[in-house]
């Protein structure tokens, strides 16, 4: 603490503090019943805290300046009217359930209506379809799965293979391929000089 610091009178400070506490206690005692009444009013009497706060503010202003309070009330009323007009134009004030029903009715009204001729044709077609289903028993008229031919077994299978081989057309013959030489030929295809030497050899062996 510096030398220039000045402290208040202790007795005066203590007296003011005690008086402030007594005032707060009295205010609490006075405010508690009002607080309970407000709570009951909000729960049972359908009261609204914001509306109550606005009313209290206007009354407080009115206690000090009546003209100013009336001017403030006029501004608040204008703000409320603007808000209600905005909501009505966008359709948010009405009951949402009623709005949904009205929208459904409008959709049904916009839907194309069935003429008497179309209704008669539809009923006639449905009756014919039902009668045809009962007469034909459409549920039991299911296509049967295709049956595969049974394969023969044993000797029957061998005969079937031979029959298929006989019925099969012969393989095409390629004319460009020369035929294989026969094993039963007697023609000597050796060159002449080899045949001559063979004959000389045979002649020499004879002499």
MIBAMAR-531980 format. One line per field, with one value per residue: x, y, z of N, C-alpha, C, CB in turn; residue in one letter. Coordinates in steps of 0.001 Angstrom, whole numbers, plus 500000, padded with zeros to 6 digits. Glycine has a CB too. Example, Ala and Ser with C-alpha at 12.3 -4.5 7.8 and 13.67 -1.06 7.14 Angstrom:
residues 2
nc1 [513190  512850]
nc2 [494310  497750]
nc3 [507800  507080]
cac1 [512300  513670]
cac2 [495500  498940]
cac3 [507800  507140]
cc1 [513200  512900]
cc2 [496700  500030]
cc3 [507800  507870]
cbc1 [511308  514084]
cbc2 [495527  499402]
cbc3 [509046  505725]
code [A  S]
END
This chain:
residues 207
nc1 [500848  500568  501675  499870  497432  494073  491865  488464  486112  485927  483739  481610  481675  481115  478513  477039  477304  475991  473390  472829  472751  470530  468522  468618  467795  465184  464184  464362  462584  460240  460146  460024  457329  456082  457553  456813  454101  454308  455421  453360  451462  452566  452574  449941  448143  448557  450427  453016  456475  458005  456101  455186  457531  457791  455512  456084  458302  457167  455406  457231  458558  456401  455929  457897  457814  455077  454355  456550  456340  453910  454686  456700  455117  453568  455497  456269  453837  453622  455823  454941  452694  453930  455395  453319  452014  454039  454285  451729  451650  453509  452361  452716  451307  448926  447404  449576  448781  446243  447040  448536  446531  444953  446724  446887  444241  444227  446046  444656  442522  443761  444561  443996  440661  438873  436962  433523  433394  436035  436214  434296  435462  437826  436834  435523  437667  439182  437369  437207  439825  440023  438111  439231  441559  440539  439321  441385  443213  445705  447833  448681  449491  452295  455338  456842  460040  462542  463203  466088  467509  467929  471028  472305  473356  475967  475819  473911  474749  477148  476178  474728  476771  478101  476059  475847  478345  478073  476041  477324  478711  481172  484639  485974  487942  491212  492357  494866  496767  499022  498257  498989  501621  500993  501522  501612  502822  504618  506272  509432  511077  513610  516534  517755  520486  521039  519437  520679  523231  522450  521469  523814  525313  523763  523980  526731  526993  525685  527273]
nc2 [498816  502170  505442  507318  506118  506098  505084  504064  505040  502763  502074  503245  501823  499195  499530  500163  497781  495890  496932  496629  493834  493282  494469  492922  490478  491127  491706  489228  487808  489129  488651  485909  484766  485927  484799  482121  482346  483106  480771  478911  480163  479910  477132  476226  478245  478681  480630  482714  483065  484990  486780  487745  488964  491034  492542  493369  494969  497056  498133  499044  501034  502659  503570  505433  507107  507863  508463  507544  504809  504138  504623  502684  500365  500572  500142  497526  496206  496616  495098  492545  492279  492367  490011  488043  488447  487716  485000  484024  484432  482579  480285  479036  479282  477917  474749  472026  469432  469766  471192  469235  467382  468942  469323  466686  466331  468181  466992  464674  465825  466945  464686  462606  461789  458707  457648  456593  454659  453722  452639  450587  448986  448242  446768  444727  443503  442610  440786  438922  438029  436824  434801  433305  432435  430711  428774  427677  426997  428361  428335  425710  425155  424865  424921  421825  420557  420072  416807  414809  412622  409214  407596  404755  401649  399202  396464  397559  400198  399921  398996  401208  403083  401878  402047  404790  405279  403942  405471  407874  410130  409321  410211  413072  412748  413582  414631  415464  414123  411517  408086  405389  403092  399770  396612  394296  394464  393575  394859  396010  398692  399635  401465  401185  400488  399251  397029  395784  395115  393342  391269  390492  389534  387375  385828  385244  383764  381485  380236]
nc3 [500000  499114  500244  499400  499312  500235  502720  503403  506015  508599  510297  508950  506542  507426  508441  506099  504608  506261  506157  503437  503208  504829  503244  500959  501995  502751  500236  499037  500633  499945  497234  496907  497311  495073  493052  493299  492676  489966  488878  489276  487691  485130  484841  485370  484659  481932  481305  479786  479902  478408  477465  479925  480823  478965  479524  482161  481655  480140  482054  483949  482502  482111  484685  485018  482736  481053  478358  476917  477496  476196  473571  473259  473536  471183  469198  469816  469300  466533  465652  466340  464669  462144  462278  462460  460008  458207  458798  458115  455346  454453  455260  457794  460099  460312  461247  460984  460413  459263  457013  455661  455051  453375  451264  450327  449434  447346  445591  444892  443604  441377  440030  437146  436385  436251  433549  432942  430937  430872  433445  433293  431317  432642  434865  433500  432216  434425  435554  433475  433426  435936  435681  433593  434826  436800  435227  433666  435543  436194  437946  438154  435642  434797  432997  432191  433115  430590  429414  429351  426918  427770  428335  426706  428201  428646  426334  424724  424562  423119  420657  419928  419529  417368  415487  415168  414050  411600  410458  410179  407797  405273  405608  403969  400964  400175  397170  396470  397875  397422  396805  399008  398345  397194  398822  397366  394819  391764  390069  389013  390100  389970  388745  385314  385044  387410  387302  385147  386160  388110  386537  385203  387342  388161  385848  385789  388085  387338  385334]
cac1 [500000  501354  501315  498760  496184  493152  490888  487224  485878  485575  482400  480658  481664  480424  477089  476423  477281  474914  472114  472626  472349  469143  467648  468553  466957  463793  463797  464159  461333  459135  460140  459755  455921  455776  458181  455964  452881  454649  455611  452028  450787  453108  452239  448498  447366  448935  451202  454230  457491  458416  455019  455212  458686  457479  454551  456781  459151  456301  454918  458343  458739  455223  456069  458812  457411  453891  454397  457565  455801  452945  455446  457328  454059  453190  456551  456158  452659  453942  456706  454121  451877  454814  455710  452139  451788  455064  453969  450510  451955  454245  451544  453250  450480  447847  447734  450319  447994  445224  447715  448888  445302  444540  447632  446468  443011  444567  446673  443608  441711  444534  444763  442974  439538  438551  435633  432663  433768  437296  435932  433610  436442  438740  436130  435282  438944  439542  436493  437613  441104  439759  437415  440176  442462  439850  439030  442620  444068  446991  448921  449178  449979  453699  456060  457643  461444  462857  463819  467232  467448  468752  472167  472293  474413  476364  475797  473084  475569  478079  475411  474371  477983  478320  475038  476232  479490  477573  475264  478163  479193  482607  485517  486336  489227  492026  492910  496256  497672  499177  497868  500119  501930  500496  502568  501523  503220  505767  507023  510742  511162  514996  517070  518150  521862  521027  518877  521685  524239  521852  521387  525179  525686  523059  524541  528046  526841  525202  528409]
cac2 [500000  503404  506473  508116  505348  506564  504061  504626  504876  501370  501980  503562  500696  498072  499830  500047  496364  495230  497414  496004  492446  493269  494802  491741  489478  491558  491558  487788  487417  489680  488112  484463  484464  486306  483781  480925  482641  483042  479373  478321  480779  479322  475716  475972  479295  478856  481854  482648  483901  486121  487760  488358  489858  492225  493338  493995  496049  498185  498746  499756  502270  503493  504203  506571  508015  507258  508607  506611  503449  503935  504548  501357  499374  500653  499471  496083  495729  496574  493952  491327  492219  491993  488588  487240  488553  486917  483576  483689  484369  481344  479130  478348  479526  476929  473428  471273  468262  470216  471546  467998  466823  469778  469028  465407  466542  468872  466025  463807  466599  467136  463412  462368  460962  457593  457779  455429  453635  453125  451815  449376  448155  447689  445734  443601  442815  441908  439623  437912  437454  435932  433616  432497  431781  429594  427711  427050  426649  428870  428036  424349  425053  425263  424100  420756  420656  419183  415527  414446  411201  408329  407014  403284  401036  397842  396124  398533  401390  399580  398972  402581  403717  401332  402596  406163  405235  403590  406567  409037  410167  409030  411381  413528  412266  414637  414113  415877  413217  410273  406856  404594  401966  398466  395663  393128  394774  392821  395689  396430  400133  400066  402009  400165  399992  398315  395765  395140  394516  392165  390195  389999  388752  386096  385029  384758  382698  380256  379597]
cac3 [500000  499033  501209  498874  499367  501276  503077  503940  507444  508855  510858  507875  505581  508072  508530  504764  504232  506995  505636  502110  503414  505310  502111  500072  502651  502609  498827  498795  501280  499166  495869  496900  497016  493683  492192  493344  491908  488536  488504  489168  486549  483898  484746  485417  484012  480526  481144  478985  480551  477578  477492  481251  480895  478176  480271  483277  481135  479780  483298  484569  481729  482352  485989  484906  481651  480438  476892  476421  477613  475108  472320  473217  473298  469779  468418  470050  468595  465110  465420  466404  463453  461029  462429  462122  458563  457537  458976  457372  453912  454174  455651  458957  461278  460361  461766  459977  460037  458311  455771  454970  454476  452264  450158  449765  448678  446102  444692  444359  442660  440152  439354  436108  436820  435367  432969  433138  429960  431327  434616  432843  430622  433631  435628  432604  432009  435652  435698  432500  433844  437062  435180  432826  435764  437454  434258  433186  436676  435731  438868  437910  434266  434774  432014  432756  432704  429463  429791  428528  426520  428595  427628  426819  428980  428281  424914  424006  424295  422047  419412  419574  418986  416028  414587  414861  413138  410268  409909  409930  406408  405153  405652  402617  400453  399582  395906  396274  398588  396622  397494  399500  397436  397622  399169  396476  393439  391242  389129  389489  389831  390055  387487  384325  385261  388536  386819  384275  387011  388758  385546  384955  388494  388100  384717  386193  389083  386680  384692]
cc1 [500885  500850  500120  497430  495343  492102  489640  487130  485352  484163  481352  480541  480906  478929  476393  476315  476154  473549  471799  472170  470910  468172  467504  467690  465473  463303  463540  462849  460122  459016  459775  458282  455542  456358  457346  454679  453147  454784  454264  451270  451274  452664  450741  447710  447739  449707  452463  455278  457892  457340  454975  456365  458445  456519  455208  457664  458318  455774  456019  458605  457585  455311  456963  458356  456269  453947  455403  457075  454801  453648  456114  456300  453632  454222  456483  454969  452916  454834  455916  453269  452714  455124  454531  451854  452782  454743  452739  450802  452694  453523  452059  452393  449425  448356  448412  449551  446931  445858  448086  447660  444837  445423  447265  445189  443293  445202  445634  442746  442439  444717  443666  441911  439233  437121  434832  433043  435062  437072  435257  434583  437392  438073  435900  436570  439352  438686  436885  438918  440901  439083  438361  441138  441812  439615  440296  443518  445513  448130  449519  449710  451402  454446  456916  459083  461744  463593  464952  467134  468416  469855  472147  473503  474738  476380  474966  473869  476538  477383  475052  475571  478259  477313  475370  477402  479046  476813  476121  478669  480683  483416  485892  487749  489952  492711  494369  497234  497805  498834  499108  500366  501451  501660  502621  502007  504483  506659  508332  510930  512599  515465  517600  519531  521912  520442  519888  522757  523712  521784  522768  525626  525035  523623  525908  527955  526386  526372  529390]
cc2 [501236  504418  507308  507396  505828  505501  504714  504415  503470  501245  502259  502400  499507  498319  499685  498586  495629  495658  496810  494557  492356  493574  493611  490658  489836  491387  490089  487331  487943  489024  486632  484146  484805  485277  482504  481139  482585  481585  478672  478864  480185  477870  475475  476989  479582  480162  481620  483567  485127  487203  488476  489340  491138  493148  494051  495155  497278  498897  499540  501079  503233  504207  505419  507588  507361  507330  507639  505170  503159  503827  503183  500264  499366  499955  497954  495488  495642  495367  492644  491184  491835  490498  487705  487288  487697  485431  483179  483559  483095  480107  478378  478510  478439  475617  472613  470041  468639  470585  470301  467360  467617  469519  467699  465527  467235  467913  465101  464543  466788  465845  463199  461402  459891  457752  456499  454301  452941  452229  450508  448427  447489  446563  444495  442801  442034  440670  438526  437237  436478  434655  432714  431774  430603  428445  426958  426569  427041  428506  426661  424167  425576  424376  423065  420886  419683  417943  415218  412970  410376  407702  405506  402790  399659  397633  397097  399787  401122  399564  400384  403300  403217  401877  404031  406198  404881  404727  407778  409014  409894  410314  411791  413096  413422  414067  414450  414938  411942  409051  406076  403422  400647  397536  394481  393431  393976  393641  396134  397878  400623  400638  400895  399626  399050  396971  395011  394473  393263  390997  389609  389113  387372  385199  384470  383651  381414  379522  379138]
cc3 [500000  500063  500751  498948  500541  501520  503653  505444  507690  509376  509786  506888  506162  508146  507179  504340  504933  506475  504268  502249  503906  504172  501162  500695  502539  501176  498490  499411  500506  497792  495825  496649  495573  492712  492154  492547  490403  488063  488333  487958  485220  483716  484626  484611  482580  480282  480339  479606  479734  477546  478842  481375  480112  478922  481451  482809  480777  481031  484007  483860  482005  483697  485950  483859  480902  478914  476281  476474  476493  473758  472170  472933  471833  468892  468589  469308  467096  464785  465426  465152  462241  461077  462008  460634  457785  457638  458174  455884  453545  454670  456844  460200  461426  460938  460672  459518  459013  456971  454967  454328  453277  451042  449506  448953  447350  445107  444083  443354  441340  439381  438316  436602  435775  434853  433204  432180  430376  432534  434213  432152  431611  434416  434776  432390  433247  435853  434721  432899  434997  436593  434399  433753  436451  436473  433849  434310  436358  436661  438618  436499  434187  433789  432712  432280  431579  429947  428826  428152  427351  427752  427795  427577  428418  426775  424108  423675  423149  420701  418970  418974  417585  415033  414220  413895  411731  409626  409578  408504  406361  405131  404245  402253  399805  398351  395736  396952  397789  397453  397904  398569  398028  397916  398200  395070  393085  390323  389763  389107  389927  388715  386605  384612  386448  388106  385961  385115  387699  387800  385269  386105  388461  386976  385107  387209  388468  386025  385719]
cbc1 [499040  501285  502503  499035  496473  492485  491486  486012  484882  486542  482238  481091  483114  480981  476885  477239  478617  475023  472127  473926  473286  468957  468201  469971  467354  463642  464893  465335  461300  459311  461498  460188  455014  456335  459606  455626  452328  455966  456460  451231  451012  454636  452774  448012  447491  447687  451557  453949  458714  458729  453668  455317  459935  456880  453412  457625  459935  455121  454367  459605  458833  453953  456603  460205  458609  452624  454754  458852  455129  451925  456504  458047  452844  453030  457942  456033  451470  454634  457816  453221  451190  456131  456099  450918  451891  456447  453749  449428  452781  455612  451432  454626  449814  447253  446468  451678  447341  444449  448966  449547  444198  444590  449090  446278  442017  445513  447732  442743  441348  445881  444784  443622  438289  438726  435725  431191  433924  438316  435051  432455  437234  439224  434789  434727  440040  439408  435030  437758  442090  438893  436233  440952  442943  438510  438352  443380  443966  446928  448433  448079  449062  454332  456935  457066  462378  463702  462768  468563  467770  467888  473502  472249  474013  475431  475270  471853  476348  478728  474140  473852  479199  478248  473645  476586  480532  476686  474185  479336  478883  482891  486781  486214  489039  493072  492135  496460  497161  500623  496958  499860  503451  499575  502358  500096  503468  505284  506192  511879  510276  515894  518184  518109  522840  520219  517592  522332  524715  520451  520760  526172  525308  521551  524670  528869  525871  524108  529077]
cbc2 [500004  504006  507376  508503  503824  507910  503058  504002  505948  500749  502953  504845  500270  497834  501236  500840  495700  495533  498937  496063  491764  494288  496022  491187  489338  493015  492132  486960  487931  491177  488317  483846  485228  487723  483462  480558  484027  483813  478645  478584  482296  479398  474981  475977  480525  478827  482430  483043  483078  485651  487079  487285  489157  491825  492457  492960  495568  497701  497665  498892  501960  502644  503222  506079  508340  507949  510057  506750  503253  505082  505664  501065  499660  502117  499985  495796  496640  497882  493905  491343  493562  492815  488282  487724  490017  487202  483257  484752  485575  481407  478195  478838  480905  476700  472702  470863  467631  471420  472373  467014  466778  471259  468997  464396  467364  470046  465208  463262  467961  467725  462249  461816  461834  456234  458092  455815  454256  454217  452581  449733  448993  448785  446268  444098  443816  442833  440022  438540  438566  436631  434023  433370  432764  430064  428299  428016  425127  430360  428130  423340  425833  425174  424978  419382  420391  419919  414372  414740  411034  407231  407602  402630  400939  396837  394726  398895  401816  398230  398132  403345  403446  399814  402525  406916  404226  402371  406959  409086  411528  408209  411095  415055  411098  415196  414656  417280  412914  410142  405988  404092  401893  397853  395163  392625  396317  391605  396915  395541  400917  398898  403032  400740  401165  398898  396020  396173  395518  392486  390713  391177  389483  386336  385904  385881  383106  380587  380528]
cbc3 [501222  497601  501462  497452  499490  500880  504084  503248  507981  509840  512031  507132  505211  509476  509070  503719  504560  508488  505542  501275  504407  506454  501346  499784  504124  503041  497900  499369  502726  499007  495226  498222  497975  493363  492686  494802  492292  488263  489557  490444  486560  483908  485946  486850  484777  479651  482493  477504  480832  476156  477205  482333  480372  476826  480762  484016  479900  478911  484242  484558  480208  482294  486981  484564  480682  480942  476498  477228  478986  475076  472265  474541  474197  469355  468840  471545  468873  464681  466484  467652  463205  461073  463881  462901  458112  458140  460458  457605  453495  454796  454523  459240  461195  458959  462287  460524  461275  458880  456067  455940  455518  452661  450649  450868  449498  446379  445435  445484  443256  440475  440371  434823  437079  436101  431461  432943  428560  431669  435607  431894  429612  434582  436153  431253  431641  436851  435482  431121  434254  438109  434298  431833  436792  438048  433016  432324  437002  435576  440294  438165  433293  436193  431103  432377  433893  428406  429792  429268  425013  429250  428144  425432  430460  428923  424720  424827  425565  422313  419579  420808  419889  416055  415235  416138  413627  410345  410872  410913  405753  403885  406483  402513  399443  400602  394732  396791  400027  396078  396598  400939  397151  396554  400580  396417  393259  390501  388692  388907  390809  390483  387766  382912  385483  389718  386018  383314  388041  389284  384241  384770  389762  387884  383410  386746  390151  385616  383710]
code [X  X  X  X  X  X  X  X  X  X  X  X  X  X  X  X  X  X  X  X  X  X  X  X  X  X  X  X  X  X  X  X  X  X  X  X  X  X  X  X  X  X  X  X  X  X  X  X  X  X  X  X  X  X  X  X  X  X  X  X  X  X  X  X  X  X  X  X  X  X  X  X  X  X  X  X  X  X  X  X  X  X  X  X  X  X  X  X  X  X  X  X  X  X  X  X  X  X  X  X  X  X  X  X  X  X  X  X  X  X  X  X  X  X  X  X  X  X  X  X  X  X  X  X  X  X  X  X  X  X  X  X  X  X  X  X  X  X  X  X  X  X  X  X  X  X  X  X  X  X  X  X  X  X  X  X  X  X  X  X  X  X  X  X  X  X  X  X  X  X  X  X  X  X  X  X  X  X  X  X  X  X  X  X  X  X  X  X  X  X  X  X  X  X  X  X  X  X  X  X  X  X  X  X  X  X  X]
END
